[in-house]
Amino acid sequence: MSSSVERRSNPAAWAAFWFGLAGLVLMPIPLFIGLIVGGGLSIVAAIFAVIGLFKGLARNGKGIAPVVFAAIFIALTWGGISIGGGTVW
């Protein structure tokens, strides 16, 4: 790759996307396992989402689409946890 080619990916945004998706998928596991694993991954995803959002905005909005999806995954995970997901069987 030459130095004139601009890198379009946002690694922090993609990390937020994948951590958020993993948290959403693992959240329904019963007996507090999903609460700990899914909730923990969603917190990590939230941290990466903030970092990815700032990096994306610094590049004129390039690469923030994964952050938007990660925010949706995080909201769904926290919503599921608030109604009892990951705690009851």
Contacts in CASP RR format, 6 or more apart in sequence:
PFRMAT RR
TARGET T0000
AUTHOR 0000-0000-0000
METHOD contacts of the structure
MODEL  1
MSSSVERRSNPAAWAAFWFGLAGLVLMPIPLFIGLIVGGGLSIVAAIFAV
IGLFKGLARNGKGIAPVVFAAIFIALTWGGISIGGGTVW
8 62 0 8 1.000
8 63 0 8 1.000
9 63 0 8 1.000
10 52 0 8 1.000
10 55 0 8 1.000
10 56 0 8 1.000
10 59 0 8 1.000
10 62 0 8 1.000
10 63 0 8 1.000
10 64 0 8 1.000
10 66 0 8 1.000
10 67 0 8 1.000
12 48 0 8 1.000
12 51 0 8 1.000
12 52 0 8 1.000
12 55 0 8 1.000
13 48 0 8 1.000
13 49 0 8 1.000
13 52 0 8 1.000
13 53 0 8 1.000
13 55 0 8 1.000
13 56 0 8 1.000
13 63 0 8 1.000
13 64 0 8 1.000
13 65 0 8 1.000
13 66 0 8 1.000
13 67 0 8 1.000
13 70 0 8 1.000
14 66 0 8 1.000
15 45 0 8 1.000
15 48 0 8 1.000
16 45 0 8 1.000
16 46 0 8 1.000
16 47 0 8 1.000
16 48 0 8 1.000
16 49 0 8 1.000
16 51 0 8 1.000
16 52 0 8 1.000
16 66 0 8 1.000
16 67 0 8 1.000
16 70 0 8 1.000
17 45 0 8 1.000
17 66 0 8 1.000
17 67 0 8 1.000
17 69 0 8 1.000
17 70 0 8 1.000
17 73 0 8 1.000
19 41 0 8 1.000
19 42 0 8 1.000
19 44 0 8 1.000
19 45 0 8 1.000
19 48 0 8 1.000
19 70 0 8 1.000
20 41 0 8 1.000
20 42 0 8 1.000
20 45 0 8 1.000
20 70 0 8 1.000
20 73 0 8 1.000
20 74 0 8 1.000
20 77 0 8 1.000
21 70 0 8 1.000
21 73 0 8 1.000
22 38 0 8 1.000
22 41 0 8 1.000
23 37 0 8 1.000
23 38 0 8 1.000
23 39 0 8 1.000
23 40 0 8 1.000
23 41 0 8 1.000
23 42 0 8 1.000
23 45 0 8 1.000
23 73 0 8 1.000
23 77 0 8 1.000
24 38 0 8 1.000
24 42 0 8 1.000
24 73 0 8 1.000
24 76 0 8 1.000
24 77 0 8 1.000
26 34 0 8 1.000
26 37 0 8 1.000
26 38 0 8 1.000
26 41 0 8 1.000
27 34 0 8 1.000
27 35 0 8 1.000
27 37 0 8 1.000
27 38 0 8 1.000
27 39 0 8 1.000
27 42 0 8 1.000
27 77 0 8 1.000
27 80 0 8 1.000
27 81 0 8 1.000
27 85 0 8 1.000
27 86 0 8 1.000
28 34 0 8 1.000
28 85 0 8 1.000
28 86 0 8 1.000
29 37 0 8 1.000
29 86 0 8 1.000
30 86 0 8 1.000
30 87 0 8 1.000
30 88 0 8 1.000
30 89 0 8 1.000
31 86 0 8 1.000
31 87 0 8 1.000
31 89 0 8 1.000
32 86 0 8 1.000
32 87 0 8 1.000
33 86 0 8 1.000
34 85 0 8 1.000
34 86 0 8 1.000
35 81 0 8 1.000
35 85 0 8 1.000
35 86 0 8 1.000
35 87 0 8 1.000
38 77 0 8 1.000
38 81 0 8 1.000
38 86 0 8 1.000
39 77 0 8 1.000
39 78 0 8 1.000
39 81 0 8 1.000
41 77 0 8 1.000
42 73 0 8 1.000
42 74 0 8 1.000
42 77 0 8 1.000
42 78 0 8 1.000
45 70 0 8 1.000
45 73 0 8 1.000
45 74 0 8 1.000
46 74 0 8 1.000
48 70 0 8 1.000
49 67 0 8 1.000
49 70 0 8 1.000
49 71 0 8 1.000
49 74 0 8 1.000
52 64 0 8 1.000
52 67 0 8 1.000
53 64 0 8 1.000
53 67 0 8 1.000
56 62 0 8 1.000
56 63 0 8 1.000
56 64 0 8 1.000
56 67 0 8 1.000
57 64 0 8 1.000
81 87 0 8 1.000
END
